[in-house]
C-alpha cells in the first residue's frame, strides 16, 4: 500500500487527484500549502510526493529544495501549470523525478505515479 502526499492548493483539483488515486488503491494525504507539506513529510512516511510549484506560504520550489537538502529520497512528481521548458529543466535539476503540466489526463498522472513506485 503506497502512501502519496499531494501538495496542491486548488481544492477541487486536489480532491480529483485524491479520489482517482484512492480508487487505484493508494493511500493519500493532502497538504494545501508548502509549509504543511514539509511538516507532513517530517511526521509521516510517504512513498511519493505530487508537488504543485505555485503553493502558498512556501512555494513548491522551496519545498523541493528543502526536501532534497534534508536527504529525502522519495520520488517527487511536479504537477504544475508552468509549461515552460526552462521550469521543467530547473525542477529536474533540483531533484524532481518527473514533471507533468496542467491540465492533464488522470491516466497520464497515474502512469507517472506507477512508474516511480516499486
ABEGO torsion letter per residue (X at the ends): XBBBBBBBABAAAAAAAAAAAAAAGBBBBBBABAAAAAAAAAABBBABBBBBAABBGBBAAAAAAAAAAAGBABBBBBBBABABAAAAAAAAAAGBABBBBOBBBAAAAAAAAAAABX
